[in-house]
Amino acid sequence: MFNNPRHFQNNRDHSIHEISNIICVNNGILRFEPLICEKFITSYQNYMVDKL
């Protein structure tokens, strides 16, 4: 799902939530399904915690 490490590296100064919002907007999720976007953000946060 997160197959663009360079994107995250370039945005490493942003919070996880901000990066997640960027992803959701880029994927067009936020405009149509805000609740799905929120679930995605939670999944992303859990994913990042697992990587620490």
mmCIF entry with sequence, helices, sheets and N, C-alpha, C, O atoms, coordinates in Angstrom:
data_MODEL
# 
_entry.id   MODEL 
# 
_entity.id                         1 
_entity.type                       polymer 
_entity.pdbx_number_of_molecules   1 
# 
_entity_poly.entity_id                      1 
_entity_poly.type                           'polypeptide(L)' 
_entity_poly.nstd_linkage                   no 
_entity_poly.nstd_monomer                   no 
_entity_poly.pdbx_seq_one_letter_code       MFNNPRHFQNNRDHSIHEISNIICVNNGILRFEPLICEKFITSYQNYMVDKL 
_entity_poly.pdbx_seq_one_letter_code_can   MFNNPRHFQNNRDHSIHEISNIICVNNGILRFEPLICEKFITSYQNYMVDKL 
_entity_poly.pdbx_strand_id                 A 
# 
loop_
_entity_poly_seq.entity_id 
_entity_poly_seq.num 
_entity_poly_seq.mon_id 
_entity_poly_seq.hetero 
1 1  MET n 
1 2  PHE n 
1 3  ASN n 
1 4  ASN n 
1 5  PRO n 
1 6  ARG n 
1 7  HIS n 
1 8  PHE n 
1 9  GLN n 
1 10 ASN n 
1 11 ASN n 
1 12 ARG n 
1 13 ASP n 
1 14 HIS n 
1 15 SER n 
1 16 ILE n 
1 17 HIS n 
1 18 GLU n 
1 19 ILE n 
1 20 SER n 
1 21 ASN n 
1 22 ILE n 
1 23 ILE n 
1 24 CYS n 
1 25 VAL n 
1 26 ASN n 
1 27 ASN n 
1 28 GLY n 
1 29 ILE n 
1 30 LEU n 
1 31 ARG n 
1 32 PHE n 
1 33 GLU n 
1 34 PRO n 
1 35 LEU n 
1 36 ILE n 
1 37 CYS n 
1 38 GLU n 
1 39 LYS n 
1 40 PHE n 
1 41 ILE n 
1 42 THR n 
1 43 SER n 
1 44 TYR n 
1 45 GLN n 
1 46 ASN n 
1 47 TYR n 
1 48 MET n 
1 49 VAL n 
1 50 ASP n 
1 51 LYS n 
1 52 LEU n 
# 
_struct_asym.id          A 
_struct_asym.entity_id   1 
# 
loop_
_struct_conf.conf_type_id 
_struct_conf.id 
_struct_conf.pdbx_PDB_helix_id 
_struct_conf.beg_label_comp_id 
_struct_conf.beg_label_asym_id 
_struct_conf.beg_label_seq_id 
_struct_conf.pdbx_beg_PDB_ins_code 
_struct_conf.end_label_comp_id 
_struct_conf.end_label_asym_id 
_struct_conf.end_label_seq_id 
_struct_conf.pdbx_end_PDB_ins_code 
_struct_conf.beg_auth_comp_id 
_struct_conf.beg_auth_asym_id 
_struct_conf.beg_auth_seq_id 
_struct_conf.end_auth_comp_id 
_struct_conf.end_auth_asym_id 
_struct_conf.end_auth_seq_id 
_struct_conf.pdbx_PDB_helix_class 
_struct_conf.details 
_struct_conf.pdbx_PDB_helix_length 
HELX_P HELX_P1 AA1 PRO A 5  ? ASN A 10 ? PRO A 5  ASN A 10 1 ? 6  
HELX_P HELX_P2 AA2 ILE A 16 ? ASN A 26 ? ILE A 16 ASN A 26 1 ? 11 
HELX_P HELX_P3 AA3 ILE A 29 ? PHE A 32 ? ILE A 29 PHE A 32 1 ? 4  
HELX_P HELX_P4 AA4 PRO A 34 ? LYS A 51 ? PRO A 34 LYS A 51 1 ? 18 
# 
_struct_conf_type.id          HELX_P 
_struct_conf_type.criteria    ? 
_struct_conf_type.reference   ? 
# 
loop_
_atom_site.group_PDB 
_atom_site.id 
_atom_site.type_symbol 
_atom_site.label_atom_id 
_atom_site.label_alt_id 
_atom_site.label_comp_id 
_atom_site.label_asym_id 
_atom_site.label_entity_id 
_atom_site.label_seq_id 
_atom_site.pdbx_PDB_ins_code 
_atom_site.Cartn_x 
_atom_site.Cartn_y 
_atom_site.Cartn_z 
_atom_site.occupancy 
_atom_site.B_iso_or_equiv 
_atom_site.pdbx_formal_charge 
_atom_site.auth_seq_id 
_atom_site.auth_comp_id 
_atom_site.auth_asym_id 
_atom_site.auth_atom_id 
_atom_site.pdbx_PDB_model_num 
ATOM 1   N N  . MET A 1 1  ? 0.840   -1.208 0.000  1.00 0.00 ? 1  MET A N  1 
ATOM 2   C CA . MET A 1 1  ? 0.000   0.000  0.000  1.00 0.00 ? 1  MET A CA 1 
ATOM 3   C C  . MET A 1 1  ? 0.869   1.249  0.000  1.00 0.00 ? 1  MET A C  1 
ATOM 4   O O  . MET A 1 1  ? 0.553   2.223  -0.684 1.00 0.00 ? 1  MET A O  1 
ATOM 5   N N  . PHE A 1 2  ? 1.959   1.231  0.759  1.00 0.00 ? 2  PHE A N  1 
ATOM 6   C CA . PHE A 1 2  ? 2.823   2.416  0.839  1.00 0.00 ? 2  PHE A CA 1 
ATOM 7   C C  . PHE A 1 2  ? 4.077   2.139  0.012  1.00 0.00 ? 2  PHE A C  1 
ATOM 8   O O  . PHE A 1 2  ? 5.127   1.785  0.549  1.00 0.00 ? 2  PHE A O  1 
ATOM 9   N N  . ASN A 1 3  ? 3.946   2.307  -1.299 1.00 0.00 ? 3  ASN A N  1 
ATOM 10  C CA . ASN A 1 3  ? 5.026   1.877  -2.188 1.00 0.00 ? 3  ASN A CA 1 
ATOM 11  C C  . ASN A 1 3  ? 5.827   3.049  -2.724 1.00 0.00 ? 3  ASN A C  1 
ATOM 12  O O  . ASN A 1 3  ? 6.494   2.922  -3.751 1.00 0.00 ? 3  ASN A O  1 
ATOM 13  N N  . ASN A 1 4  ? 5.772   4.203  -2.039 1.00 0.00 ? 4  ASN A N  1 
ATOM 14  C CA . ASN A 1 4  ? 6.547   5.350  -2.495 1.00 0.00 ? 4  ASN A CA 1 
ATOM 15  C C  . ASN A 1 4  ? 7.334   5.919  -1.318 1.00 0.00 ? 4  ASN A C  1 
ATOM 16  O O  . ASN A 1 4  ? 7.000   6.988  -0.807 1.00 0.00 ? 4  ASN A O  1 
ATOM 17  N N  . PRO A 1 5  ? 8.389   5.203  -0.881 1.00 0.00 ? 5  PRO A N  1 
ATOM 18  C CA . PRO A 1 5  ? 9.145   5.651  0.287  1.00 0.00 ? 5  PRO A CA 1 
ATOM 19  C C  . PRO A 1 5  ? 9.731   7.044  0.125  1.00 0.00 ? 5  PRO A C  1 
ATOM 20  O O  . PRO A 1 5  ? 9.899   7.771  1.105  1.00 0.00 ? 5  PRO A O  1 
ATOM 21  N N  . ARG A 1 6  ? 10.046  7.419  -1.122 1.00 0.00 ? 6  ARG A N  1 
ATOM 22  C CA . ARG A 1 6  ? 10.630  8.740  -1.349 1.00 0.00 ? 6  ARG A CA 1 
ATOM 23  C C  . ARG A 1 6  ? 9.655   9.841  -0.938 1.00 0.00 ? 6  ARG A C  1 
ATOM 24  O O  . ARG A 1 6  ? 10.060  10.879 -0.415 1.00 0.00 ? 6  ARG A O  1 
ATOM 25  N N  . HIS A 1 7  ? 8.364   9.601  -1.181 1.00 0.00 ? 7  HIS A N  1 
ATOM 26  C CA . HIS A 1 7  ? 7.353   10.592 -0.805 1.00 0.00 ? 7  HIS A CA 1 
ATOM 27  C C  . HIS A 1 7  ? 7.385   10.847 0.701  1.00 0.00 ? 7  HIS A C  1 
ATOM 28  O O  . HIS A 1 7  ? 7.341   11.993 1.149  1.00 0.00 ? 7  HIS A O  1 
ATOM 29  N N  . PHE A 1 8  ? 7.464   9.750  1.483  1.00 0.00 ? 8  PHE A N  1 
ATOM 30  C CA . PHE A 1 8  ? 7.468   9.897  2.930  1.00 0.00 ? 8  PHE A CA 1 
ATOM 31  C C  . PHE A 1 8  ? 8.788   10.488 3.410  1.00 0.00 ? 8  PHE A C  1 
ATOM 32  O O  . PHE A 1 8  ? 8.815   11.254 4.374  1.00 0.00 ? 8  PHE A O  1 
ATOM 33  N N  . GLN A 1 9  ? 9.869   10.139 2.747  1.00 0.00 ? 9  GLN A N  1 
ATOM 34  C CA . GLN A 1 9  ? 11.171  10.673 3.122  1.00 0.00 ? 9  GLN A CA 1 
ATOM 35  C C  . GLN A 1 9  ? 11.179  12.192 2.921  1.00 0.00 ? 9  GLN A C  1 
ATOM 36  O O  . GLN A 1 9  ? 11.678  12.936 3.765  1.00 0.00 ? 9  GLN A O  1 
ATOM 37  N N  . ASN A 1 10 ? 10.624  12.636 1.803  1.00 0.00 ? 10 ASN A N  1 
ATOM 38  C CA . ASN A 1 10 ? 10.593  14.065 1.515  1.00 0.00 ? 10 ASN A CA 1 
ATOM 39  C C  . ASN A 1 10 ? 9.719   14.821 2.497  1.00 0.00 ? 10 ASN A C  1 
ATOM 40  O O  . ASN A 1 10 ? 9.917   16.014 2.723  1.00 0.00 ? 10 ASN A O  1 
ATOM 41  N N  . ASN A 1 11 ? 8.744   14.120 3.086  1.00 0.00 ? 11 ASN A N  1 
ATOM 42  C CA . ASN A 1 11 ? 7.803   14.768 3.986  1.00 0.00 ? 11 ASN A CA 1 
ATOM 43  C C  . ASN A 1 11 ? 8.026   14.340 5.433  1.00 0.00 ? 11 ASN A C  1 
ATOM 44  O O  . ASN A 1 11 ? 7.104   14.385 6.248  1.00 0.00 ? 11 ASN A O  1 
ATOM 45  N N  . ARG A 1 12 ? 9.249   13.925 5.751  1.00 0.00 ? 12 ARG A N  1 
ATOM 46  C CA . ARG A 1 12 ? 9.487   13.340 7.083  1.00 0.00 ? 12 ARG A CA 1 
ATOM 47  C C  . ARG A 1 12 ? 9.303   14.366 8.204  1.00 0.00 ? 12 ARG A C  1 
ATOM 48  O O  . ARG A 1 12 ? 9.163   13.983 9.366  1.00 0.00 ? 12 ARG A O  1 
ATOM 49  N N  . ASP A 1 13 ? 9.302   15.662 7.876  1.00 0.00 ? 13 ASP A N  1 
ATOM 50  C CA . ASP A 1 13 ? 9.101   16.673 8.912  1.00 0.00 ? 13 ASP A CA 1 
ATOM 51  C C  . ASP A 1 13 ? 7.625   16.876 9.221  1.00 0.00 ? 13 ASP A C  1 
ATOM 52  O O  . ASP A 1 13 ? 7.284   17.528 10.208 1.00 0.00 ? 13 ASP A O  1 
ATOM 53  N N  . HIS A 1 14 ? 6.750   16.325 8.390  1.00 0.00 ? 14 HIS A N  1 
ATOM 54  C CA . HIS A 1 14 ? 5.313   16.455 8.628  1.00 0.00 ? 14 HIS A CA 1 
ATOM 55  C C  . HIS A 1 14 ? 4.855   15.400 9.621  1.00 0.00 ? 14 HIS A C  1 
ATOM 56  O O  . HIS A 1 14 ? 5.485   14.354 9.779  1.00 0.00 ? 14 HIS A O  1 
ATOM 57  N N  . SER A 1 15 ? 3.755   15.695 10.280 1.00 0.00 ? 15 SER A N  1 
ATOM 58  C CA . SER A 1 15 ? 3.195   14.684 11.190 1.00 0.00 ? 15 SER A CA 1 
ATOM 59  C C  . SER A 1 15 ? 2.582   13.565 10.369 1.00 0.00 ? 15 SER A C  1 
ATOM 60  O O  . SER A 1 15 ? 2.283   13.738 9.187  1.00 0.00 ? 15 SER A O  1 
ATOM 61  N N  . ILE A 1 16 ? 2.396   12.417 11.003 1.00 0.00 ? 16 ILE A N  1 
ATOM 62  C CA . ILE A 1 16 ? 1.778   11.276 10.333 1.00 0.00 ? 16 ILE A CA 1 
ATOM 63  C C  . ILE A 1 16 ? 0.397   11.675 9.821  1.00 0.00 ? 16 ILE A C  1 
ATOM 64  O O  . ILE A 1 16 ? 0.002   11.296 8.718  1.00 0.00 ? 16 ILE A O  1 
ATOM 65  N N  . HIS A 1 17 ? -0.324  12.436 10.622 1.00 0.00 ? 17 HIS A N  1 
ATOM 66  C CA . HIS A 1 17 ? -1.688  12.814 10.233 1.00 0.00 ? 17 HIS A CA 1 
ATOM 67  C C  . HIS A 1 17 ? -1.668  13.680 8.975  1.00 0.00 ? 17 HIS A C  1 
ATOM 68  O O  . HIS A 1 17 ? -2.496  13.497 8.082  1.00 0.00 ? 17 HIS A O  1 
ATOM 69  N N  . GLU A 1 18 ? -0.723  14.624 8.903  1.00 0.00 ? 18 GLU A N  1 
ATOM 70  C CA . GLU A 1 18 ? -0.632  15.495 7.734  1.00 0.00 ? 18 GLU A CA 1 
ATOM 71  C C  . GLU A 1 18 ? -0.311  14.684 6.482  1.00 0.00 ? 18 GLU A C  1 
ATOM 72  O O  . GLU A 1 18 ? -0.923  14.882 5.433  1.00 0.00 ? 18 GLU A O  1 
ATOM 73  N N  . ILE A 1 19 ? 0.649   13.774 6.598  1.00 0.00 ? 19 ILE A N  1 
ATOM 74  C CA . ILE A 1 19 ? 1.022   12.945 5.452  1.00 0.00 ? 19 ILE A CA 1 
ATOM 75  C C  . ILE A 1 19 ? -0.170  12.099 5.025  1.00 0.00 ? 19 ILE A C  1 
ATOM 76  O O  . ILE A 1 19 ? -0.433  11.934 3.834  1.00 0.00 ? 19 ILE A O  1 
ATOM 77  N N  . SER A 1 20 ? -0.895  11.559 6.022  1.00 0.00 ? 20 SER A N  1 
ATOM 78  C CA . SER A 1 20 ? -2.060  10.735 5.717  1.00 0.00 ? 20 SER A CA 1 
ATOM 79  C C  . SER A 1 20 ? -3.117  11.543 4.981  1.00 0.00 ? 20 SER A C  1 
ATOM 80  O O  . SER A 1 20 ? -3.752  11.050 4.048  1.00 0.00 ? 20 SER A O  1 
ATOM 81  N N  . ASN A 1 21 ? -3.303  12.791 5.406  1.00 0.00 ? 21 ASN A N  1 
ATOM 82  C CA . ASN A 1 21 ? -4.277  13.651 4.738  1.00 0.00 ? 21 ASN A CA 1 
ATOM 83  C C  . ASN A 1 21 ? -3.875  13.903 3.296  1.00 0.00 ? 21 ASN A C  1 
ATOM 84  O O  . ASN A 1 21 ? -4.723  13.910 2.403  1.00 0.00 ? 21 ASN A O  1 
ATOM 85  N N  . ILE A 1 22 ? -2.578  14.112 3.063  1.00 0.00 ? 22 ILE A N  1 
ATOM 86  C CA . ILE A 1 22 ? -2.083  14.320 1.700  1.00 0.00 ? 22 ILE A CA 1 
ATOM 87  C C  . ILE A 1 22 ? -2.391  13.096 0.846  1.00 0.00 ? 22 ILE A C  1 
ATOM 88  O O  . ILE A 1 22 ? -2.846  13.220 -0.291 1.00 0.00 ? 22 ILE A O  1 
ATOM 89  N N  . ILE A 1 23 ? -2.138  11.906 1.409  1.00 0.00 ? 23 ILE A N  1 
ATOM 90  C CA . ILE A 1 23 ? -2.407  10.667 0.677  1.00 0.00 ? 23 ILE A CA 1 
ATOM 91  C C  . ILE A 1 23 ? -3.889  10.569 0.351  1.00 0.00 ? 23 ILE A C  1 
ATOM 92  O O  . ILE A 1 23 ? -4.262  10.244 -0.777 1.00 0.00 ? 23 ILE A O  1 
ATOM 93  N N  . CYS A 1 24 ? -4.748  10.853 1.354  1.00 0.00 ? 24 CYS A N  1 
ATOM 94  C CA . CYS A 1 24 ? -6.189  10.729 1.150  1.00 0.00 ? 24 CYS A CA 1 
ATOM 95  C C  . CYS A 1 24 ? -6.662  11.693 0.069  1.00 0.00 ? 24 CYS A C  1 
ATOM 96  O O  . CYS A 1 24 ? -7.469  11.326 -0.785 1.00 0.00 ? 24 CYS A O  1 
ATOM 97  N N  . VAL A 1 25 ? -6.166  12.911 0.105  1.00 0.00 ? 25 VAL A N  1 
ATOM 98  C CA . VAL A 1 25 ? -6.566  13.898 -0.904 1.00 0.00 ? 25 VAL A CA 1 
ATOM 99  C C  . VAL A 1 25 ? -6.073  13.466 -2.279 1.00 0.00 ? 25 VAL A C  1 
ATOM 100 O O  . VAL A 1 25 ? -6.806  13.559 -3.263 1.00 0.00 ? 25 VAL A O  1 
ATOM 101 N N  . ASN A 1 26 ? -4.829  12.993 -2.345 1.00 0.00 ? 26 ASN A N  1 
ATOM 102 C CA . ASN A 1 26 ? -4.276  12.570 -3.627 1.00 0.00 ? 26 ASN A CA 1 
ATOM 103 C C  . ASN A 1 26 ? -5.041  11.389 -4.208 1.00 0.00 ? 26 ASN A C  1 
ATOM 104 O O  . ASN A 1 26 ? -5.164  11.253 -5.425 1.00 0.00 ? 26 ASN A O  1 
ATOM 105 N N  . ASN A 1 27 ? -5.549  10.542 -3.330 1.00 0.00 ? 27 ASN A N  1 
ATOM 106 C CA . ASN A 1 27 ? -6.290  9.375  -3.795 1.00 0.00 ? 27 ASN A CA 1 
ATOM 107 C C  . ASN A 1 27 ? -7.761  9.683  -4.016 1.00 0.00 ? 27 ASN A C  1 
ATOM 108 O O  . ASN A 1 27 ? -8.520  8.808  -4.434 1.00 0.00 ? 27 ASN A O  1 
ATOM 109 N N  . GLY A 1 28 ? -8.175  10.918 -3.739 1.00 0.00 ? 28 GLY A N  1 
ATOM 110 C CA . GLY A 1 28 ? -9.562  11.311 -3.942 1.00 0.00 ? 28 GLY A CA 1 
ATOM 111 C C  . GLY A 1 28 ? -10.499 10.719 -2.906 1.00 0.00 ? 28 GLY A C  1 
ATOM 112 O O  . GLY A 1 28 ? -11.715 10.723 -3.093 1.00 0.00 ? 28 GLY A O  1 
ATOM 113 N N  . ILE A 1 29 ? -9.943  10.211 -1.816 1.00 0.00 ? 29 ILE A N  1 
ATOM 114 C CA . ILE A 1 29 ? -10.792 9.564  -0.806 1.00 0.00 ? 29 ILE A CA 1 
ATOM 115 C C  . ILE A 1 29 ? -11.515 10.626 0.022  1.00 0.00 ? 29 ILE A C  1 
ATOM 116 O O  . ILE A 1 29 ? -12.707 10.504 0.304  1.00 0.00 ? 29 ILE A O  1 
ATOM 117 N N  . LEU A 1 30 ? -10.786 11.657 0.403  1.00 0.00 ? 30 LEU A N  1 
ATOM 118 C CA . LEU A 1 30 ? -11.318 12.646 1.334  1.00 0.00 ? 30 LEU A CA 1 
ATOM 119 C C  . LEU A 1 30 ? -12.560 13.337 0.776  1.00 0.00 ? 30 LEU A C  1 
ATOM 120 O O  . LEU A 1 30 ? -13.494 13.648 1.514  1.00 0.00 ? 30 LEU A O  1 
ATOM 121 N N  . ARG A 1 31 ? -12.556 13.569 -0.527 1.00 0.00 ? 31 ARG A N  1 
ATOM 122 C CA . ARG A 1 31 ? -13.669 14.308 -1.138 1.00 0.00 ? 31 ARG A CA 1 
ATOM 123 C C  . ARG A 1 31 ? -14.965 13.504 -1.113 1.00 0.00 ? 31 ARG A C  1 
ATOM 124 O O  . ARG A 1 31 ? -16.055 14.073 -1.054 1.00 0.00 ? 31 ARG A O  1 
ATOM 125 N N  . PHE A 1 32 ? -14.840 12.183 -1.157 1.00 0.00 ? 32 PHE A N  1 
ATOM 126 C CA . PHE A 1 32 ? -16.027 11.357 -1.321 1.00 0.00 ? 32 PHE A CA 1 
ATOM 127 C C  . PHE A 1 32 ? -16.395 10.589 -0.042 1.00 0.00 ? 32 PHE A C  1 
ATOM 128 O O  . PHE A 1 32 ? -17.572 10.469 0.295  1.00 0.00 ? 32 PHE A O  1 
ATOM 129 N N  . GLU A 1 33 ? -15.398 10.080 0.655  1.00 0.00 ? 33 GLU A N  1 
ATOM 130 C CA . GLU A 1 33 ? -15.665 9.212  1.807  1.00 0.00 ? 33 GLU A CA 1 
ATOM 131 C C  . GLU A 1 33 ? -14.785 9.602  2.993  1.00 0.00 ? 33 GLU A C  1 
ATOM 132 O O  . GLU A 1 33 ? -13.782 8.939  3.258  1.00 0.00 ? 33 GLU A O  1 
ATOM 133 N N  . PRO A 1 34 ? -15.139 10.656 3.701  1.00 0.00 ? 34 PRO A N  1 
ATOM 134 C CA . PRO A 1 34 ? -14.309 11.111 4.834  1.00 0.00 ? 34 PRO A CA 1 
ATOM 135 C C  . PRO A 1 34 ? -14.103 10.036 5.898  1.00 0.00 ? 34 PRO A C  1 
ATOM 136 O O  . PRO A 1 34 ? -13.030 9.954  6.497  1.00 0.00 ? 34 PRO A O  1 
ATOM 137 N N  . LEU A 1 35 ? -15.130 9.206  6.138  1.00 0.00 ? 35 LEU A N  1 
ATOM 138 C CA . LEU A 1 35 ? -14.991 8.177  7.172  1.00 0.00 ? 35 LEU A CA 1 
ATOM 139 C C  . LEU A 1 35 ? -13.986 7.116  6.753  1.00 0.00 ? 35 LEU A C  1 
ATOM 140 O O  . LEU A 1 35 ? -13.197 6.639  7.569  1.00 0.00 ? 35 LEU A O  1 
ATOM 141 N N  . ILE A 1 36 ? -14.020 6.751  5.478  1.00 0.00 ? 36 ILE A N  1 
ATOM 142 C CA . ILE A 1 36 ? -13.033 5.794  4.966  1.00 0.00 ? 36 ILE A CA 1 
ATOM 143 C C  . ILE A 1 36 ? -11.634 6.411  5.089  1.00 0.00 ? 36 ILE A C  1 
ATOM 144 O O  . ILE A 1 36 ? -10.671 5.723  5.426  1.00 0.00 ? 36 ILE A O  1 
ATOM 145 N N  . CYS A 1 37 ? -11.539 7.686  4.817  1.00 0.00 ? 37 CYS A N  1 
ATOM 146 C CA . CYS A 1 37 ? -10.253 8.384  4.924  1.00 0.00 ? 37 CYS A CA 1 
ATOM 147 C C  . CYS A 1 37 ? -9.749  8.316  6.358  1.00 0.00 ? 37 CYS A C  1 
ATOM 148 O O  . CYS A 1 37 ? -8.564  8.073  6.592  1.00 0.00 ? 37 CYS A O  1 
ATOM 149 N N  . GLU A 1 38 ? -10.637 8.527  7.312  1.00 0.00 ? 38 GLU A N  1 
ATOM 150 C CA . GLU A 1 38 ? -10.233 8.457  8.721  1.00 0.00 ? 38 GLU A CA 1 
ATOM 151 C C  . GLU A 1 38 ? -9.723  7.063  9.066  1.00 0.00 ? 38 GLU A C  1 
ATOM 152 O O  . GLU A 1 38 ? -8.728  6.924  9.777  1.00 0.00 ? 38 GLU A O  1 
ATOM 153 N N  . LYS A 1 39 ? -10.399 6.031  8.566  1.00 0.00 ? 39 LYS A N  1 
ATOM 154 C CA . LYS A 1 39 ? -9.951  4.664  8.810  1.00 0.00 ? 39 LYS A CA 1 
ATOM 155 C C  . LYS A 1 39 ? -8.579  4.449  8.180  1.00 0.00 ? 39 LYS A C  1 
ATOM 156 O O  . LYS A 1 39 ? -7.726  3.770  8.753  1.00 0.00 ? 39 LYS A O  1 
ATOM 157 N N  . PHE A 1 40 ? -8.370  5.026  7.005  1.00 0.00 ? 40 PHE A N  1 
ATOM 158 C CA . PHE A 1 40 ? -7.085  4.912  6.324  1.00 0.00 ? 40 PHE A CA 1 
ATOM 159 C C  . PHE A 1 40 ? -5.986  5.569  7.149  1.00 0.00 ? 40 PHE A C  1 
ATOM 160 O O  . PHE A 1 40 ? -4.892  5.020  7.283  1.00 0.00 ? 40 PHE A O  1 
ATOM 161 N N  . ILE A 1 41 ? -6.276  6.741  7.702  1.00 0.00 ? 41 ILE A N  1 
ATOM 162 C CA . ILE A 1 41 ? -5.294  7.452  8.527  1.00 0.00 ? 41 ILE A CA 1 
ATOM 163 C C  . ILE A 1 41 ? -4.920  6.604  9.734  1.00 0.00 ? 41 ILE A C  1 
ATOM 164 O O  . ILE A 1 41 ? -3.744  6.495  10.081 1.00 0.00 ? 41 ILE A O  1 
ATOM 165 N N  . THR A 1 42 ? -5.919  6.004  10.372 1.00 0.00 ? 42 THR A N  1 
ATOM 166 C CA . THR A 1 42 ? -5.657  5.142  11.528 1.00 0.00 ? 42 THR A CA 1 
ATOM 167 C C  . THR A 1 42 ? -4.783  3.963  11.125 1.00 0.00 ? 42 THR A C  1 
ATOM 168 O O  . THR A 1 42 ? -3.835  3.621  11.831 1.00 0.00 ? 42 THR A O  1 
ATOM 169 N N  . SER A 1 43 ? -5.097  3.340  9.993  1.00 0.00 ? 43 SER A N  1 
ATOM 170 C CA . SER A 1 43 ? -4.300  2.206  9.511  1.00 0.00 ? 43 SER A CA 1 
ATOM 171 C C  . SER A 1 43 ? -2.870  2.646  9.246  1.00 0.00 ? 43 SER A C  1 
ATOM 172 O O  . SER A 1 43 ? -1.921  1.932  9.571  1.00 0.00 ? 43 SER A O  1 
ATOM 173 N N  . TYR A 1 44 ? -2.722  3.830  8.652  1.00 0.00 ? 44 TYR A N  1 
ATOM 174 C CA . TYR A 1 44 ? -1.392  4.340  8.334  1.00 0.00 ? 44 TYR A CA 1 
ATOM 175 C C  . TYR A 1 44 ? -0.599  4.601  9.617  1.00 0.00 ? 44 TYR A C  1 
ATOM 176 O O  . TYR A 1 44 ? 0.586   4.281  9.703  1.00 0.00 ? 44 TYR A O  1 
ATOM 177 N N  . GLN A 1 45 ? -1.269  5.183  10.605 1.00 0.00 ? 45 GLN A N  1 
ATOM 178 C CA . GLN A 1 45 ? -0.589  5.441  11.883 1.00 0.00 ? 45 GLN A CA 1 
ATOM 179 C C  . GLN A 1 45 ? -0.134  4.133  12.511 1.00 0.00 ? 45 GLN A C  1 
ATOM 180 O O  . GLN A 1 45 ? 0.988   4.037  13.008 1.00 0.00 ? 45 GLN A O  1 
ATOM 181 N N  . ASN A 1 46 ? -1.005  3.121  12.489 1.00 0.00 ? 46 ASN A N  1 
ATOM 182 C CA . ASN A 1 46 ? -0.637  1.817  13.040 1.00 0.00 ? 46 ASN A CA 1 
ATOM 183 C C  . ASN A 1 46 ? 0.521   1.213  12.256 1.00 0.00 ? 46 ASN A C  1 
ATOM 184 O O  . ASN A 1 46 ? 1.416   0.597  12.836 1.00 0.00 ? 46 ASN A O  1 
ATOM 185 N N  . TYR A 1 47 ? 0.504   1.389  10.940 1.00 0.00 ? 47 TYR A N  1 
ATOM 186 C CA . TYR A 1 47 ? 1.567   0.880  10.079 1.00 0.00 ? 47 TYR A CA 1 
ATOM 187 C C  . TYR A 1 47 ? 2.900   1.521  10.463 1.00 0.00 ? 47 TYR A C  1 
ATOM 188 O O  . TYR A 1 47 ? 3.916   0.834  10.575 1.00 0.00 ? 47 TYR A O  1 
ATOM 189 N N  . MET A 1 48 ? 2.891   2.831  10.663 1.00 0.00 ? 48 MET A N  1 
ATOM 190 C CA . MET A 1 48 ? 4.121   3.539  10.995 1.00 0.00 ? 48 MET A CA 1 
ATOM 191 C C  . MET A 1 48 ? 4.624   3.135  12.382 1.00 0.00 ? 48 MET A C  1 
ATOM 192 O O  . MET A 1 48 ? 5.828   2.992  12.591 1.00 0.00 ? 48 MET A O  1 
ATOM 193 N N  . VAL A 1 49 ? 3.705   2.951  13.324 1.00 0.00 ? 49 VAL A N  1 
ATOM 194 C CA . VAL A 1 49 ? 4.095   2.526  14.669 1.00 0.00 ? 49 VAL A CA 1 
ATOM 195 C C  . VAL A 1 49 ? 4.778   1.161  14.599 1.00 0.00 ? 49 VAL A C  1 
ATOM 196 O O  . VAL A 1 49 ? 5.773   0.922  15.283 1.00 0.00 ? 49 VAL A O  1 
ATOM 197 N N  . ASP A 1 50 ? 4.238   0.270  13.771 1.00 0.00 ? 50 ASP A N  1 
ATOM 198 C CA . ASP A 1 50 ? 4.834   -1.058 13.621 1.00 0.00 ? 50 ASP A CA 1 
ATOM 199 C C  . ASP A 1 50 ? 6.242   -0.975 13.049 1.00 0.00 ? 50 ASP A C  1 
ATOM 200 O O  . ASP A 1 50 ? 7.077   -1.835 13.332 1.00 0.00 ? 50 ASP A O  1 
ATOM 201 N N  . LYS A 1 51 ? 6.516   0.055  12.245 1.00 0.00 ? 51 LYS A N  1 
ATOM 202 C CA . LYS A 1 51 ? 7.821   0.183  11.585 1.00 0.00 ? 51 LYS A CA 1 
ATOM 203 C C  . LYS A 1 51 ? 8.871   0.797  12.500 1.00 0.00 ? 51 LYS A C  1 
ATOM 204 O O  . LYS A 1 51 ? 10.061  0.733  12.192 1.00 0.00 ? 51 LYS A O  1 
ATOM 205 N N  . LEU A 1 52 ? 8.458   1.393  13.625 1.00 0.00 ? 52 LEU A N  1 
ATOM 206 C CA . LEU A 1 52 ? 9.421   2.067  14.508 1.00 0.00 ? 52 LEU A CA 1 
ATOM 207 C C  . LEU A 1 52 ? 10.304  1.062  15.234 1.00 0.00 ? 52 LEU A C  1 
ATOM 208 O O  . LEU A 1 52 ? 11.170  1.453  16.017 1.00 0.00 ? 52 LEU A O  1 
# 
